[in-house]
Amino acid sequence: MEILLYYAPNTCAIAPYISLTEANATFEARPLNYRKQEQRSAEYVTLNPKHKVPLLVVDGVTLTESTAIQTWIARTFPEAKLMPTDPWEELKAISLHSWCSSGIHPYLSRINNPARVCDVPDAEESVIRLASKNLTECFGIADEMLSGREYFFDHFMSPDAHFFWCCRRATQLGFDLSEFTNCMAHFERMTDRPSTQKLLAYENEVKAAFAEAAE
């Protein structure tokens, strides 16, 4: 089985990279340089008309959207225990993935690029303020969910990788997570995992290669 993961630094594609690594899957990561708009190249848009990452290609067949990709990984590598085996608990894990994608990610995107959602003059500050307010609520909910727990379930599972990205991206964008002590503990715990360390090392290599190519 040939597994390709299209990825870009700092994006939510780091989550399936972590999950594939946790599953000991043999896969190839293919980085896209967003600064060069490679996600909008004719070649990539042919694969993914949504022009975003992550994109999973398995034996030539494509799969988009983080929740679907993470579900495929968990079901393809059940020995990794990336999602619960109980059907109801599995749905709760899928719900967490969906929340990261649709409930948290959009507000991070608004902070990163306010003009993309509102082109009214001088609206940037307002967009960031409102997005930050909603993020505060989201991370507050997550903090309660993680109270007294190391992970969202009784051990690491793929939603933890997805939420790790949410926390990481928030800190990269200057959002203060310090009041959410359980989220921060989870973030630090995730950062120390070997799979995350492998991802971070790979990301640094990709960024260095992009920088060298730009010179």
C-alpha positions in Angstrom: 0.0 0.0 0.0 1.4 3.4 -1.0 0.4 6.3 1.3 1.2 9.9 0.4 0.4 12.8 2.7 0.4 16.2 1.2 1.5 18.7 3.9 2.5 22.3 4.4 4.4 23.7 7.4 2.3 25.0 10.3 -0.9 23.7 8.8 -3.3 21.2 10.3 -1.6 18.5 8.1 0.8 18.0 11.0 -2.0 16.1 12.8 -2.3 13.2 10.3 1.5 13.1 10.1 1.7 12.5 13.8 -1.1 9.9 13.6 0.6 8.0 10.8 3.8 8.0 12.7 2.1 6.7 15.8 0.7 3.9 13.7 4.1 3.0 12.4 2.8 3.4 8.9 5.1 3.6 6.0 4.2 6.8 4.2 5.7 9.7 2.1 5.1 13.3 3.0 5.1 15.7 0.1 5.5 19.3 1.3 3.8 22.2 -0.5 5.2 25.7 -0.3 2.3 28.0 0.4 4.4 31.1 -0.1 4.8 30.0 -3.7 1.1 29.1 -3.9 2.0 25.5 -4.7 -1.4 24.4 -3.3 -3.0 26.3 -6.2 -0.8 24.8 -8.9 -2.6 23.1 -11.8 -1.0 19.8 -10.8 -2.2 19.9 -7.2 -5.6 21.3 -7.9 -6.1 18.3 -10.2 -5.6 16.1 -7.1 -7.5 18.4 -4.7 -9.8 21.1 -6.2 -10.2 22.5 -2.6 -6.5 23.6 -2.9 -5.6 22.9 0.7 -4.0 20.3 2.9 -4.0 17.7 4.3 -4.6 15.4 1.3 -4.1 11.7 1.6 -3.5 9.6 -1.5 -3.7 5.8 -1.0 -2.7 3.7 -4.0 -3.7 6.6 -6.2 -7.0 7.3 -4.6 -7.5 10.7 -2.9 -9.1 11.5 0.4 -9.6 15.1 1.8 -10.7 16.6 5.1 -8.9 16.0 8.4 -11.7 14.1 10.1 -12.0 11.6 7.2 -8.3 11.2 6.9 -7.8 10.6 10.7 -10.7 8.1 10.6 -9.1 6.2 7.7 -5.8 6.0 9.6 -7.4 4.7 12.7 -9.4 2.0 10.9 -6.5 1.0 8.7 -4.1 0.6 11.6 -6.3 -0.7 14.4 -3.4 -2.0 16.4 -2.3 1.6 17.0 -5.6 2.3 18.9 -5.9 5.8 17.5 -9.7 5.8 18.1 -11.9 3.9 20.6 -13.2 0.5 19.5 -16.6 1.1 21.2 -18.9 2.6 18.5 -20.2 5.3 20.8 -16.8 6.3 22.0 -15.5 6.2 18.4 -18.2 8.7 17.5 -17.1 11.0 20.4 -13.5 10.9 18.9 -14.9 11.8 15.5 -16.9 14.6 17.1 -13.6 15.9 18.6 -12.0 15.9 15.2 -14.9 17.7 13.7 -14.8 20.3 16.5 -11.1 21.0 15.9 -11.8 21.4 12.2 -15.1 23.4 12.2 -15.2 24.9 15.7 -11.7 26.0 16.4 -9.8 26.1 13.1 -11.9 28.8 11.5 -11.2 31.3 14.3 -7.5 30.6 14.0 -7.7 31.3 10.3 -9.5 34.6 10.9 -6.7 35.7 13.2 -4.1 34.6 10.6 -5.8 36.4 7.7 -8.6 38.8 8.7 -9.0 40.2 5.2 -10.0 36.8 3.9 -13.3 36.9 5.8 -13.9 40.7 5.9 -12.8 43.3 3.4 -14.4 46.2 5.2 -11.8 49.0 5.7 -10.2 49.0 9.2 -12.1 45.8 10.2 -9.0 43.7 11.0 -8.8 44.6 14.7 -12.5 43.7 15.1 -12.2 40.4 13.3 -9.2 39.4 15.4 -11.0 40.5 18.6 -14.1 38.5 17.9 -12.2 35.5 16.8 -10.1 35.6 19.9 -13.3 35.8 22.0 -14.6 32.7 20.4 -11.3 30.9 20.8 -11.4 31.7 24.5 -14.7 29.9 24.8 -13.4 26.9 22.8 -10.2 26.5 24.8 -12.2 26.9 28.0 -14.4 24.0 27.0 -11.4 21.9 26.1 -9.8 22.8 29.4 -12.8 21.4 31.2 -12.7 18.2 29.1 -9.0 17.7 29.9 -9.4 18.3 33.7 -7.7 15.4 35.5 -6.8 13.7 32.3 -3.6 13.4 30.3 -5.4 13.0 27.0 -9.0 13.2 25.8 -9.4 9.5 26.3 -7.6 7.0 28.5 -4.5 7.1 26.3 -3.2 9.1 23.3 -5.6 9.0 20.3 -5.8 10.8 17.1 -8.0 13.7 18.4 -5.1 14.6 20.6 -2.9 15.2 17.6 -5.5 17.4 16.0 -6.0 19.4 19.2 -2.2 19.7 19.5 -2.2 21.5 16.2 -5.0 23.9 17.4 -2.9 24.8 20.5 0.3 25.2 18.5 -1.3 27.4 15.9 -2.9 29.5 18.5 0.4 30.2 20.2 2.1 30.9 16.8 -0.6 33.5 16.2 0.0 35.2 19.6 -3.1 33.8 21.3 -2.4 33.4 25.1 -3.2 29.9 26.3 -1.6 30.4 29.8 -4.9 30.6 31.6 -5.9 27.2 30.2 -3.6 25.1 32.3 -5.0 21.7 31.2 -4.7 22.6 27.6 -1.1 23.8 28.2 -0.3 20.6 30.0 -1.7 18.6 27.1 0.3 20.7 24.6 3.5 20.1 26.5 2.8 16.4 26.8 2.1 16.1 23.1 5.3 18.1 22.3 7.3 15.5 24.2 5.9 12.5 22.3 8.4 10.9 19.8 5.9 11.2 17.0 5.6 14.9 17.5 9.4 15.3 17.8 9.7 13.5 14.5 7.2 15.9 12.9 8.9 18.9 14.3 12.3 17.8 13.0 10.8 17.1 9.6 9.0 20.5 9.6 12.3 22.2 10.3 13.9 20.4 7.4 11.1 21.5 5.1 11.3 25.1 6.2 15.1 25.1 5.7 14.7 23.7 2.2 12.1 26.3 1.3 14.3 29.1 2.7 17.3 27.8 0.7 15.3 27.6 -2.5 14.2 31.2 -2.0 17.7 32.6 -1.8 
